Amino acid sequence: MLNQDKIALMTRAAAYEQHEGRKDLRSNRFFFGSYVRWNTLKGIVFFTIAYVLIAGVYLLCNTETLFSAFAEMDFRPVFEPIITYYIILVIIYAAICVACYIWKFFSSRDRVRDYYRTLKRIEKCNREEQQ
C-alpha cells in the first residue's frame, strides 16, 4: 500500500534537489566567513574590471585632457577623480556584497535544514513501514 505522506515528502525533496538544492548544498559546504569573503572578493574583482573598462572609455572620450596632462606632466587632475570615485564605489559595493551574501548564506542554510528534516521524516516513514 502506498504511503501518501511519504510520497509527498519524497516529491518535495526531489523538487528541492532539482532546483535551488544544487546551489544551496554547494554553498553549505563553506564556513560562513569563507563563503562571504570569497564571494565578496569575486564581486570586487569583477567590479574592478568593469570600472577599469568604464574609466578607459571615459579617458578615450576626454583624450584632449589626457594629452594636455601628459604634456604638462600633471596627471593629478586626470586620475585623482577616477581613483577617488573607485575607492568610494568599491567600499559601497563591498558593503552591499557582504550584506547580500550574509543574507544568501543564512537563507540557504535554512533551506538545507528543512531539506534534511524532510529526509529524516522520509527515513522515519521507511522505518515505520519495515516494522
C-alpha positions in Angstrom: 0.0 0.0 0.0 1.3 3.5 -0.9 2.0 5.9 1.9 0.7 9.3 0.7 2.8 11.3 3.3 6.0 9.6 2.2 5.2 10.3 -1.5 4.6 13.9 -0.7 7.8 14.2 1.3 9.8 12.5 -1.5 8.3 14.8 -4.1 9.2 17.8 -2.0 12.8 16.6 -1.5 13.2 15.7 -5.2 11.9 19.1 -6.3 14.3 20.9 -3.9 17.2 18.9 -5.2 16.4 19.7 -8.8 16.0 23.5 -8.4 17.7 25.5 -5.6 19.1 22.5 -3.8 22.1 22.3 -6.1 23.3 25.8 -5.2 22.3 25.5 -1.6 24.1 22.3 -1.0 27.2 23.6 -2.7 27.2 26.8 -0.7 26.5 24.8 2.5 30.0 23.2 2.2 31.6 26.5 3.1 32.0 28.1 6.5 30.1 31.4 6.9 33.1 33.7 6.8 34.8 31.9 4.0 31.6 32.0 1.9 31.1 35.7 2.4 34.7 36.6 1.9 35.2 34.5 -1.3 32.0 35.8 -3.0 32.7 39.4 -2.0 36.3 39.1 -3.3 34.9 37.7 -6.6 32.5 40.6 -6.8 35.2 43.2 -6.1 37.4 41.7 -8.8 34.6 41.9 -11.4 33.6 45.4 -10.2 37.3 46.5 -10.7 37.4 45.0 -14.2 34.1 46.8 -15.1 35.4 50.1 -13.5 38.7 49.9 -15.5 36.7 49.4 -18.7 34.4 52.4 -17.9 37.4 54.5 -16.9 39.1 53.6 -20.1 36.1 54.7 -22.1 36.0 58.0 -20.1 39.6 58.6 -20.8 39.1 57.9 -24.5 36.2 60.4 -24.6 38.4 63.0 -22.9 41.6 62.5 -24.8 42.3 66.2 -25.1 42.5 66.5 -21.3 44.6 63.4 -21.1 47.1 64.6 -23.8 47.4 68.0 -22.1 48.1 66.3 -18.8 50.8 64.2 -20.5 52.3 67.4 -22.0 52.3 69.2 -18.7 53.3 66.1 -16.7 50.4 66.9 -14.3 48.4 63.7 -14.0 46.7 64.5 -10.8 43.6 66.4 -12.3 43.0 63.5 -14.6 43.5 60.4 -12.4 42.5 61.8 -8.9 38.8 61.8 -9.5 38.9 58.4 -11.2 40.8 56.9 -8.2 38.7 58.7 -5.6 35.4 57.5 -7.2 36.8 54.0 -7.5 37.7 53.9 -3.8 34.3 55.2 -2.7 32.3 52.9 -5.1 34.3 49.8 -4.2 33.7 50.4 -0.5 29.9 50.8 -1.1 29.9 47.8 -3.4 31.8 45.6 -0.9 29.3 46.6 1.8 26.4 45.7 -0.4 28.0 42.4 -1.4 28.7 41.5 2.2 25.1 42.2 3.2 23.7 40.2 0.3 26.0 37.2 0.8 25.2 37.1 4.5 21.5 37.0 3.7 22.0 34.5 0.9 24.1 32.2 3.2 21.6 32.1 6.0 18.6 31.7 3.8 20.4 28.8 2.0 21.3 27.3 5.4 17.6 27.4 6.5 16.5 25.7 3.3 19.1 23.0 3.7 18.0 22.4 7.2 14.4 22.0 6.0 15.6 19.6 3.4 17.5 17.5 5.9 14.3 17.5 8.2 12.4 16.2 5.2 14.9 13.4 4.6 14.7 12.4 8.3 10.9 12.3 8.0 11.3 10.0 4.9 13.6 7.8 6.8 11.2 7.6 9.7 8.4 6.6 7.3 10.7 3.9 5.9 11.4 2.5 9.4 7.7 2.5 10.3 6.9 0.6 7.1 9.5 -2.0 7.9 8.1 -2.7 11.3 
